[in-house]
Amino acid sequence: MSRSPAAPGGTLVLDSEGLAKAVLRDRTVTSWLALARADDLRVITSAATLVEVVHPRVNRPALEWTLSRLVIEPVTEPIARHAATLLSDASLHGHKYAIDAMLSATALAAPSPVTVLTSDPDDLAGLCGPRVTVIKV
C-alpha cells in the first residue's frame, strides 16, 4: 500500500539555530528545507523557539517569510508536561534547558521519522532519545 500524497512522510524540526540559519538563507539549512519539501515532510518549530530567534537585529521580513513556510506548533499543556518529564528523566532543570525540552517534546509528538536541525545536538539527543535523528547545523 502506498502513502497518500497528502500525508507527510515525516517531520523536519528546526531549533532556534536552525530557524535563524533558515532566515539567513544558510546553504546547509536551505538544502535541508528543499529536501524536506521534495520528500513531503512537515517542517515545524515550537512556538517557544520564536522567543529565542526574535531580536531587534533580525530581518523581520525574512523571518516572517520563513515562518510562513513552516508550521509553528503551540506549547500546549500536554507538551509542557512532557517537556518537564523529559527534563526530569535527563536530570536537568531550569530555564537553561526549558526551551530545548519544549522543542524536544514537540519533536517527539510529530509524525515520524523525525529529524531535528540544531546547534546543540548533545542536549537535544539526550532529551529526545533514539526516536529522533539529531543533526548539527
Secondary structure, DSSP 8 states (H G I E B T S, - for coil): ----TTS---EEEE-HHHHHHHHTT-HHHHHHHHHHHHTT-EEEEEHHHHHHH--TTS-HHHHHHHHHTSEEE---HHHHHHHHHHHHHTT--SHHHHHHHHHHHHHHHS-SSEEEEES-HHHHHHHHGGGEEEEE-
